[in-house]
Amino acid sequence: LVIDALDQELTRTVVRSFCDNVLNGWIGRQLFGLFKEAGLNDIRVSTQSPVMAGIPWQGIGWLIEQIVEPASLTGAISSEQREEWLADQQKRADSGMSFLSFTQYRVFGTKG
């Protein structure tokens, strides 16, 4: 997960908290090995990285709020930091400067 923000350290905390709260957030790293362990052949890995850039707050705000929530709920950040981070994200979105991206993994293999 990649998000542009003014405060890099705070953003690292937000992103890490979000990723740590995804059900099996390491699955993308593990899929190749799991396919090998399952005895599959001709294993291929591909990626897709959706980019959300320049999206106004009304289009991306709901997602940004979901991303910051785990850091807030677990106490990784204070309520003041949450509000500061969200204000920066809203300002970016309102000025056409929002940027968010993530990587999706697809793994294919054959049996036999």
N, C-alpha and C positions, 0 to 999 in steps of 0.2 A: 504494500500500500504506500503510495507516494502522494504527499499533499504539500503544496507550497504554503509557507506561512512565515510570518515575521520572526517569531520566537522558535528557533530550531530545537532547542532542548525541550521545550514544552511540547512541541509537535512530536518529537521522538517518544516522549512519554505517552502521549495520546495514541499514537500509532501502535506502539508496543502493547498498550493495554487493550486496544481493540483487537489486535491480532492474537493476543494471548487468550481472549475470550471467545474466539471462533472455535466451534466444535472441530477438533483435530486440525488446528491451524498449520500443522506440519505435513499434512497429507500430500501437498504438491511436491515436497522434497522426498517423500517416501514411496510414491507410486511406482517409479521405475523398479526399485528393489522389491516391492511387493509383487509386481508382475513377474520378475525373475524367480522369486521364491515360489510362485504358483506354477512354475514350469512353462510359462508362455514363451513363444519364439517370435522373431521378427518384431521386437518391441520398438515402437516409435513414440517419441515424445514431441509434442508441439505446444506452442504457447500462443496466447492471444493477450494483448494488453490494451484493454479499453482505456481511452483517454477522455476525460471530461474537462474541457477547458473553456473558459469564458462563459460558463453557464450562470445565469442570474440566480440570486438567492432563492426566489420562489421555485426554481427548478432543482436546485441542489441542496438547499438548506436542510431538508428532511434527512438527507444522507449524512451531511456533516454533523448534524445533531446526534444521529445514531453512532457515528464514529467516536465522538467525544464522550458518550454516555458511560462506557465501561470504566474509563479513567476516573470519571467523577464518582461513580457508584462504589468503586473499590477504594477510594481515598488516595489514588495515585496523584491526583491533582485536587486543589482546593476549589471551592465554588467560585472564588475570585478569578483563579486561573482559567476555569471553564468559561466564564463570561468574557474574559480578556481574549481567549482563543477564538470563541465564537464571534466576537465583535470584529476581530481581524478577518476571519473567514467571510463574514457578511460584507465587510468593506471591500474585500477583493472581488466577491461576486457582483456586488453593486457597480463596481467600476470595470467589469468585464475581465478581471484578472484571476479568476478562480482556476485552480489546476489540481486535478485529482486523477490518479491512475493506479491500476493494480494489474497483477499478472494472473491469468488463468492457465492451468495446465491440462492437457489432454494426453492420455497415454493409450496406445493401441497395441495389441499383441494377438498372436494366433496360438491356438492350442494344437498340439500334436506334431 
